[in-house]
C-alpha cells in the first residue's frame, strides 16, 4: 500500500468524523465500531508519516472545516468523542 497524501489523510479524517456526526447510532454495532476504529488507527499511522509541513497543513484545513461543518451542529457529548489531530 502506498503512502497517503496530505489530501487523502484530510479526506479520510473528514469521512470518519462525518460518520460520528451522522451515523453515531450505527456505531453501537460492535462490528461497525471495530471497522471505524481500524480506519482511524490506519489514519493515525498515515498522519504520522507526513512531513511536519503537511501535518500542519492537515491540521489547519481540518480546523477550518471542523469549525464550519461540525462544531455548530453537534452536541457536547459528541464533541468529547471526536479525535484531535
N, C-alpha and C positions, 0 to 999 in steps of 0.2 A: 504494500500500500504506500502511495506517495504522500509526502508531507503536505498538509493542508496549507493553503494560502491564508493570509490575514482576512481576506474577504470571505472565504469559506468558513473560517473559525467564527467570524461575526454572524454569518447567516445561520450556522448551526446553533449558536448561542441564542439568537432570536427565536429560532424554531422551538427550542427546548423551553424557553420562557413562555412562549405563547401556549404551549401545551399546559403549563402550570396555570396560566391565566384562564384558558378557555375550556380545558378538559380535566380539571383537577379531580372531579368526581370519578373519572375513569381510572385515575391513578390509585384508587382504593384496591384495584385488582393487582395482586402481588406480581403477576407476570408482567403486566404493563409497567408497573413501577420499576421492576428489575430492568426492563428494557430501557426506561428513561435514565436510570442510574448508570447503566452501561454506556449509553451515549454520552452522558455528562462526564464520566471518567475519561472516555476517549477524547472528548473536547478539551478537558484539562491537560491531558498529555500533549495534544497538538498545540495548545496555547503556550505551553512551556517551551516548545521547540522554536517558537517565533523569536525573531530578533527583538531587542529591547525597544527599538523604534516601532516595530509592528505591534508589540504588546501595548504600547502607549496609544497607538492609533486605534486598536480594537477597543480599548477602554474608553477613549474619547467618543468614538462612534456609538458604542453601546450606551454610554451615559446619555447622549443626546436622544437616542431612540427611546431609551427607558423612560426618561422624563416626559416625553411626548406621548408615547403609545401605551405605557404600562402603568406608571405611578398614579395618574389621575383616575384609573378605572379599577383599581384593586383595593381590597380591604387590608387592614393591618396584619391579620393572621397570615395572609398570603405573602405579604411583604417579607415576613420573617423566613419564609421558605425559599425565597429567591436567592440563587447563588450570587456571590460577589466575585467579580473578575476585575 
